[in-house]
Amino acid sequence: MKSFLEEYGLIIVAAIVVLGVIVFASQFSDTIVDAIDGLIGTFTDQTSGIIGG
């Protein structure tokens, strides 16, 4: 069992972290999208649309 955990422990931990990120993103996706839209809108307003063309 010890050799199994030494070999595959990092993969198991990485899989748990990825699963956590997926759950977090699914729970807060609307909030994250709204926040990004707000940031882009603020940036565009402050630069007066210079960068957007």
C-alpha positions in Angstrom: 0.0 0.0 0.0 2.9 2.4 0.8 4.5 1.9 -2.6 1.1 2.4 -4.3 0.7 5.8 -2.5 4.3 6.7 -3.3 3.7 6.0 -7.0 0.2 7.4 -7.4 -0.3 9.8 -4.5 0.5 12.9 -6.5 -2.0 11.9 -9.2 -4.7 11.3 -6.7 -4.1 14.7 -5.0 -4.1 16.4 -8.5 -7.4 14.7 -9.4 -8.9 15.8 -6.1 -7.7 19.4 -6.7 -9.1 19.4 -10.3 -12.4 18.1 -9.0 -12.5 20.9 -6.4 -11.9 23.5 -9.1 -14.6 22.0 -11.3 -17.1 22.1 -8.4 -16.1 25.7 -7.5 -16.5 26.8 -11.1 -19.9 25.2 -11.5 -21.2 26.8 -8.3 -19.9 30.3 -9.0 -19.9 30.4 -12.8 -22.5 33.1 -13.1 -20.8 35.3 -10.5 -17.4 34.8 -12.2 -18.8 35.7 -15.7 -20.6 38.8 -14.3 -17.4 39.9 -12.6 -15.3 39.5 -15.8 -17.9 41.3 -17.9 -17.9 44.1 -15.4 -14.1 44.3 -15.5 -14.0 44.4 -19.3 -16.8 47.1 -19.3 -14.9 49.2 -16.8 -11.7 48.9 -18.7 -13.3 49.8 -22.0 -15.0 52.8 -20.4 -11.8 54.1 -18.8 -9.8 53.7 -22.1 -12.7 55.3 -24.1 -12.7 52.3 -26.4 -9.2 53.0 -27.7 -8.1 49.4 -27.5 -11.3 47.9 -28.8 -11.0 49.7 -32.1 
